[in-house]
Amino acid sequence: MTPFATRTSRIVHRGFSTVRIDELDGPDGPFTREVVEHPDAVAIVALDDAGRVATVRQYRHPLGRELLELPAGTLDVAGETPIAAAHRELAEEVGLATDELVPLGAMWNSAGWSDERTLLFLAARTRPAPSPDGFVATDEEAVMAVEWHALDDLLTAARAGEVEDAKTAVGVLRAAARLTADDPTGHARDDGRERAREAGDGRRD
């Protein structure tokens, strides 16, 4: 049983995220914590027939620069399941569709100050797809560039600490592990890694 108990909780901001201040009792007395409430999100490791991974370069205002990231998005459509959101984000952000999304587990983005969680998926085989009807990219996404990189290159970069976005580093590592393991039917899932090696260096389309 946790030794912490929330005494009071008050909302100080409501917007795309909600900020609240909690007062807690702990083992050595009372203290306060700021908590950012945010909807869950999805991120997808999506491979093409050459074994390359679809990524985007997106401007992140808190950093004042772009990051290389997996296609991802918030669960901000009422009643939408994570699987449906992943399919939608694939089409909207990188123009792809897939017949199968393999769950890669979840990750807490920053458990020290936010309840946001990202659900990761693998799309081992994708195909080009049109943007959903009525979708128009806006704000940062209006100038977001799509890049393709060999999975092994991203895996090496993640292990070297060169992939700065957390969901992208975790997603690439988990996808690589999944692709080199056997699936429940006993068929080896290392074809993505092999296609990645054959594709060579990551490059833009």
C-alpha positions in Angstrom: 0.0 0.0 0.0 1.4 3.4 -0.9 2.5 5.7 1.9 1.2 8.7 0.0 -2.4 10.1 0.2 -3.8 13.1 -1.7 -5.3 15.7 0.7 -6.6 18.3 -1.8 -6.6 18.7 -5.6 -7.3 21.8 -7.6 -7.3 22.6 -11.3 -5.3 25.7 -12.2 -5.5 25.5 -16.0 -7.8 23.8 -18.6 -6.7 23.6 -22.3 -5.3 20.9 -24.5 -3.7 19.8 -21.3 -5.1 20.3 -17.8 -2.8 21.4 -15.0 -3.7 20.6 -11.4 -2.0 21.0 -8.0 -2.2 18.2 -5.5 -1.4 18.4 -1.8 -0.2 15.1 -0.4 0.6 13.5 2.9 3.9 11.6 2.8 6.0 9.6 5.2 7.8 12.8 6.3 5.0 15.3 6.1 2.8 17.2 3.5 4.1 18.4 0.1 2.7 19.5 -3.2 3.0 18.3 -6.8 1.9 19.8 -10.1 0.4 17.3 -12.5 -0.3 17.7 -16.2 -3.3 15.7 -17.3 -3.1 14.7 -21.0 -4.9 12.2 -23.2 -3.1 9.1 -24.1 -1.4 8.9 -27.5 -0.3 6.3 -30.1 3.0 6.0 -32.1 3.7 3.6 -34.9 6.9 1.9 -36.2 5.8 1.6 -39.9 8.0 -0.2 -42.4 7.7 -0.2 -46.2 8.6 -3.2 -48.5 12.3 -2.2 -48.4 12.3 -2.4 -44.6 12.6 1.3 -44.1 10.9 3.1 -41.2 8.6 6.1 -41.8 9.6 9.0 -39.6 8.8 12.7 -39.5 10.7 15.8 -38.6 8.4 17.9 -36.5 8.9 21.3 -34.8 8.5 21.1 -31.1 8.0 24.6 -29.6 9.2 23.8 -26.0 12.6 23.0 -27.6 12.5 25.6 -30.3 13.6 23.0 -32.9 12.6 19.9 -34.8 12.9 16.3 -33.6 13.0 13.1 -35.7 10.0 11.1 -34.5 7.7 8.2 -35.3 4.3 9.1 -36.7 2.1 9.6 -33.6 -0.9 11.4 -32.3 -3.2 12.0 -29.4 -6.3 10.1 -28.7 -8.5 13.2 -29.0 -11.4 11.8 -31.1 -14.4 10.8 -29.0 -14.9 7.1 -28.9 -11.8 6.3 -31.0 -9.9 3.2 -30.0 -6.0 3.2 -29.9 -6.0 0.8 -33.0 -8.3 3.1 -34.9 -6.2 6.2 -33.9 -3.0 4.5 -35.0 -4.5 3.7 -38.5 -5.7 7.3 -38.7 -2.3 8.8 -37.7 -0.5 6.6 -40.2 -2.7 7.9 -43.0 -2.6 11.6 -41.9 1.0 12.0 -41.1 2.9 9.7 -43.5 0.3 8.6 -46.0 0.4 4.9 -45.2 -2.1 2.1 -44.5 -1.5 -1.4 -43.0 -3.5 -4.6 -42.6 -2.0 -5.4 -39.2 -0.9 -3.4 -36.2 1.1 -5.4 -33.6 1.0 -3.9 -30.1 4.5 -3.1 -28.6 3.3 -2.1 -25.2 2.9 1.3 -23.6 5.3 3.9 -22.0 4.7 6.7 -19.6 6.1 9.8 -21.3 7.1 11.6 -18.1 5.7 10.0 -15.0 7.2 12.6 -12.7 4.8 15.4 -13.8 2.3 14.0 -16.3 -0.2 11.1 -16.7 0.3 11.0 -20.5 0.9 7.5 -21.8 1.9 6.4 -25.4 0.8 3.1 -26.8 3.3 1.8 -29.3 2.5 -0.3 -32.4 4.4 -2.1 -35.2 3.2 -2.0 -38.8 5.6 -4.5 -40.4 4.2 -4.0 -43.9 2.6 -0.9 -45.2 1.3 0.5 -48.4 0.6 4.1 -49.7 -2.7 5.5 -48.7 -4.6 8.8 -49.3 -5.2 11.2 -46.4 -8.5 10.7 -44.7 -11.4 12.7 -46.2 -11.5 16.3 -44.9 -8.0 16.1 -43.2 -5.9 19.2 -43.6 -2.5 19.5 -41.8 -2.2 22.6 -39.7 0.2 24.3 -37.4 3.5 22.4 -36.9 2.2 19.5 -39.0 1.6 21.8 -42.0 5.4 21.9 -42.7 6.3 18.5 -41.2 8.7 16.5 -43.5 8.5 12.7 -43.9 11.7 10.8 -44.0 12.5 7.1 -44.5 15.4 5.5 -42.6 16.7 1.9 -42.5 15.6 0.2 -39.3 19.1 -0.8 -38.4 20.3 2.8 -38.7 17.6 4.0 -36.3 18.4 1.1 -34.0 22.1 2.0 -33.9 21.2 5.7 -33.4 18.8 4.8 -30.5 21.4 2.7 -28.8 24.0 5.5 -29.2 21.6 8.0 -27.6 21.2 9.9 -30.9 17.5 9.5 -31.1 16.3 12.2 -28.7 12.5 11.6 -28.8 11.6 9.1 -26.2 8.7 7.3 -27.9 10.8 6.9 -31.1 13.8 5.4 -29.2 11.6 3.0 -27.2 9.5 2.2 -30.3 12.5 1.4 -32.5 14.1 -0.8 -29.8 10.9 -2.7 -29.1 10.1 -3.1 -32.9 13.6 -4.5 -33.5 13.2 -7.0 -30.7 9.8 -8.1 -32.0 11.0 -8.5 -35.6 13.8 -10.8 -34.6 11.5 -13.0 -32.5 9.1 -15.7 -33.6 5.4 -14.8 -33.8 2.7 -17.0 -32.3 2.5 -19.1 -35.5 6.2 -19.9 -35.3 7.2 -17.9 -38.3 10.3 -15.8 -37.9 9.6 -12.1 -37.9 13.1 -10.9 -38.9 12.1 -10.0 -42.5 11.9 -6.3 -41.6 15.5 -6.3 -40.3 16.7 -8.0 -43.5 14.8 -5.6 -45.7 16.3 -2.7 -43.7 19.8 -4.0 -44.3 19.1 -4.3 -48.0 17.7 -0.7 -48.1 21.0 0.7 -47.0 21.3 4.3 -45.7 18.1 6.2 -44.6 17.0 8.6 -47.3 14.2 11.0 -48.1 11.5 10.3 -50.6 
